[in-house]
Amino acid sequence: MTQTQIYLQEIENAPHFDDENWAFRTYLKGLSMSDDKLDAIVHKITAEVTAEINCRECARCCRGLNVYLDEKEFIPLAASQQMDISDFTQQFILTDEENDPYIPAPCPLLDGNDCSIYESRPKECQTYPYLMKERFRRRLFGVLANFEICPIVFVTVQRLKKELRYRPRRY
């Protein structure tokens, strides 16, 4: 069994951590550590975890999340499918109630667990699960929203709890 498969089994327990994760979020908000130091710890753990996981064995994000697009991304995406922009948008793009364009989940451009547009994939896909961004503490709501989706987020958060010696309260 690969490490990715092990983490995929572990993430099935993610819903059991809801209360603990919300308490951890509160703990992090009150932690007297600079944002830069916390970001450095998160980035280090994320890099270690990412090296252990093969996203092509997972693709949970591609199956479960809508991908919002910047309109300038339409051209390379359409070209990757050898389509004109009009046909591409008609076939693959929806808009939400605010008229923001997105590719709906499951991604119609996913081939098994492989991204058929990998070289020209949207920025949102390139930066997911967003753990390498700055200001981790200010993005905890989004991080925890991805806890049940992405094994990288799941394992990073669990290791961060250990690294910070977080002890959840037991009632």
C-alpha positions in Angstrom: 0.0 0.0 0.0 1.4 3.4 -0.9 1.6 6.3 1.5 -1.1 8.1 -0.5 -3.4 5.2 -0.1 -2.7 5.1 3.7 -3.6 8.8 3.9 -6.7 8.3 1.8 -7.8 5.7 4.4 -7.0 8.1 7.3 -8.9 11.0 5.7 -12.1 8.9 6.0 -12.0 9.7 9.7 -11.8 13.5 9.0 -15.4 14.2 10.1 -14.6 12.9 13.6 -12.1 15.8 13.9 -14.7 18.6 13.3 -15.0 19.8 16.9 -11.3 19.4 17.6 -10.4 21.4 14.4 -12.7 24.3 15.3 -11.1 24.4 18.8 -7.6 24.2 17.1 -8.7 27.2 14.9 -9.5 29.2 18.0 -6.2 28.1 19.6 -4.3 29.3 16.5 -6.1 32.6 16.4 -5.0 33.2 20.0 -1.5 31.8 19.7 1.2 34.3 20.5 3.4 33.4 17.5 4.1 35.7 14.6 2.3 35.0 11.4 5.7 34.7 9.7 6.8 32.0 12.1 3.5 30.1 11.9 3.6 30.3 8.0 7.2 28.9 8.1 6.1 26.0 10.1 3.1 25.3 7.9 5.2 25.6 4.8 7.8 23.2 6.1 5.2 20.6 7.1 3.3 21.1 3.8 6.5 20.5 1.8 7.2 17.3 3.7 3.6 16.0 3.3 3.4 17.0 -0.4 6.6 14.9 -1.1 4.8 11.9 0.5 1.6 12.1 -1.6 1.0 11.4 -5.2 -2.0 13.5 -6.2 -2.6 11.3 -9.2 -3.6 8.5 -6.9 -6.2 10.7 -5.3 -7.8 13.5 -7.4 -10.4 14.1 -4.7 -10.1 17.9 -5.3 -10.9 17.4 -9.0 -13.9 15.3 -8.2 -15.3 17.5 -5.4 -14.5 21.1 -6.0 -15.6 23.7 -8.6 -12.7 25.5 -10.2 -13.2 29.2 -10.5 -11.5 30.9 -13.5 -10.2 34.2 -14.5 -11.5 34.9 -18.0 -7.9 35.3 -19.3 -7.5 31.5 -18.5 -10.2 30.6 -21.1 -7.8 31.0 -24.1 -5.1 28.5 -23.0 -7.8 26.1 -21.7 -9.7 26.2 -25.0 -6.4 25.8 -26.9 -5.5 22.8 -24.8 -8.7 21.1 -26.0 -8.2 22.4 -29.6 -11.4 24.3 -29.3 -12.5 27.9 -29.9 -13.3 29.8 -26.8 -17.1 29.9 -27.5 -17.3 26.1 -27.9 -15.1 25.5 -24.8 -17.1 27.8 -22.6 -20.4 26.3 -23.8 -19.1 22.8 -23.1 -17.2 23.2 -19.9 -17.9 26.5 -18.1 -20.8 27.4 -15.9 -21.4 30.6 -14.0 -22.6 31.1 -10.5 -25.3 33.5 -9.2 -22.8 36.4 -9.3 -21.9 35.4 -12.9 -18.4 34.2 -12.0 -17.2 31.4 -14.3 -16.2 28.0 -13.1 -15.6 24.4 -14.2 -18.0 22.3 -12.2 -17.1 19.2 -10.1 -16.4 16.6 -11.0 -14.0 18.2 -13.4 -15.0 17.1 -17.0 -11.4 17.5 -18.0 -10.3 14.7 -15.6 -9.3 11.5 -17.3 -9.3 8.8 -14.6 -7.0 10.5 -12.0 -5.1 12.4 -14.7 -5.7 16.1 -15.6 -6.0 16.3 -19.3 -5.1 20.0 -19.2 -2.3 19.7 -16.7 0.2 22.0 -18.5 -2.4 24.7 -18.9 -4.5 24.1 -15.8 -6.1 27.1 -14.0 -4.2 28.9 -11.3 -6.7 27.7 -8.8 -5.7 24.1 -9.6 -2.0 24.9 -9.6 -2.0 26.4 -6.1 -4.5 24.0 -4.4 -4.6 23.2 -1.5 -3.4 26.8 -0.8 -1.2 25.8 2.1 1.9 27.5 0.7 0.3 30.9 0.7 1.1 33.4 3.3 -1.1 34.3 6.3 -2.2 30.8 7.2 -3.9 32.0 10.4 -6.2 34.3 8.5 -7.2 31.5 6.1 -8.2 28.8 8.6 -11.8 28.7 7.6 -10.8 27.7 4.1 -8.1 25.3 5.3 -10.6 23.5 7.5 -13.1 23.4 4.6 -10.5 21.3 2.7 -9.6 19.1 5.6 -12.0 16.4 4.5 -11.2 16.7 0.8 -7.4 16.8 0.6 -5.0 14.4 2.2 -2.3 17.0 2.1 -4.4 19.3 4.2 -5.6 16.5 6.5 -2.0 15.4 7.3 -0.5 18.9 7.5 -3.1 20.0 10.0 -2.7 16.9 12.1 1.1 17.3 12.1 0.8 21.0 12.9 -1.2 20.1 16.0 1.7 17.8 17.1 4.3 20.4 16.2 2.6 23.1 18.2 1.9 20.5 21.0 -1.8 21.3 20.8 -3.8 19.3 23.3 -7.6 19.2 22.6 -9.9 19.4 25.5 -11.7 16.2 26.3 -15.2 16.6 27.7 
